[in-house]
Amino acid sequence: MHSTSWPELPCPIAAFVPQSHGMCLLDHILVVDDHGLVADVTPSVANVFATDAGIPGWTGLEWLAQAVAAWAGWHARANHEPPAIGFLIGSKRFEACRNSLAVDRTYQVSVRLDFQADNGLGHFQGEIISDDGTRLAHGTLTVFQPSAEEYPEQAVEQEAPS
């Protein structure tokens, strides 16, 4: 299914997430399959969202959304297509169990597909787990990925992975 250039896991996530200018917040894809993805992130004090208290807990929602984007980007690449633009339509029951997350600790970000409709609408369950196994955030995400015909501008250049 994959060419010899297909990355082995874990691998850097940036090539699979259509973000630019340092806004790809996750670090690596650890596990990916047809139904979900597990990534990791080790935020530093240089993180765009870092405060004196750490990373705000609500940033976890963006981490989950980027994990969904990486899952979609992985599957796009498997079909010899670039990662496409997608939109977070909404979240339901997102709960961050801490006001802030410590920097320089590794967090595991997991998403599982509940359903994906033919019209580009998708629904995922997600959670963030600390390096000691504590569940720090969880919730559901509704996402939308327009077709190339609906959103032709999505063929924009992607930032090259470092």
FENZIQUI-V173436 format. One record per backbone hydrogen bond with DSSP energy under -1.0 kcal/mol. NH is the residue of the N-H (numbers start at 1). CO is the residue of the C=O. E is the energy in kcal/mol with one decimal. If there is no record, write none. Layout:
[[NH	CO	E] [NH	CO	E]]
This chain:
[[6	3	-1.9] [11	29	-1.6] [13	27	-2.1] [16	13	-2.4] [17	14	-1.1] [19	17	-2.6] [23	20	-1.3] [27	40	-2.8] [28	40	-1.3] [29	11	-2.8] [30	38	-3.2] [31	38	-1.7] [33	36	-2.3] [37	111	-2.1] [38	31	-2.8] [39	109	-3.0] [40	28	-1.9] [41	107	-1.9] [47	44	-1.8] [50	47	-1.7] [51	54	-2.5] [55	101	-3.2] [57	99	-3.0] [59	56	-1.9] [60	57	-1.9] [61	58	-1.5] [63	59	-1.9] [64	60	-2.4] [65	61	-2.2] [66	62	-2.6] [67	63	-1.9] [68	64	-2.0] [69	65	-2.2] [70	66	-2.4] [71	67	-2.2] [72	68	-2.5] [73	69	-2.8] [74	70	-2.6] [75	71	-1.9] [76	72	-2.3] [77	73	-2.5] [78	74	-1.9] [80	77	-2.1] [81	76	-2.4] [87	144	-2.8] [89	142	-2.3] [90	142	-1.8] [92	140	-2.1] [95	138	-3.0] [97	136	-3.7] [101	55	-3.1] [104	43	-4.1] [107	41	-2.9] [108	129	-3.0] [109	39	-2.6] [110	127	-2.8] [111	37	-2.5] [112	125	-2.8] [113	35	-3.4] [114	123	-3.4] [115	123	-1.4] [117	121	-3.2] [120	117	-1.6] [122	143	-2.7] [123	115	-2.5] [124	141	-2.6] [125	112	-2.6] [126	139	-2.8] [127	110	-2.2] [128	137	-2.6] [129	108	-2.7] [130	134	-2.9] [133	130	-2.0] [136	128	-3.0] [137	128	-1.3] [138	95	-1.6] [139	126	-1.9] [140	92	-2.3] [141	124	-2.7] [142	90	-3.0] [143	122	-2.4] [144	87	-2.4] [145	120	-1.8] [151	147	-1.9] [154	151	-1.9] [155	152	-1.2]]
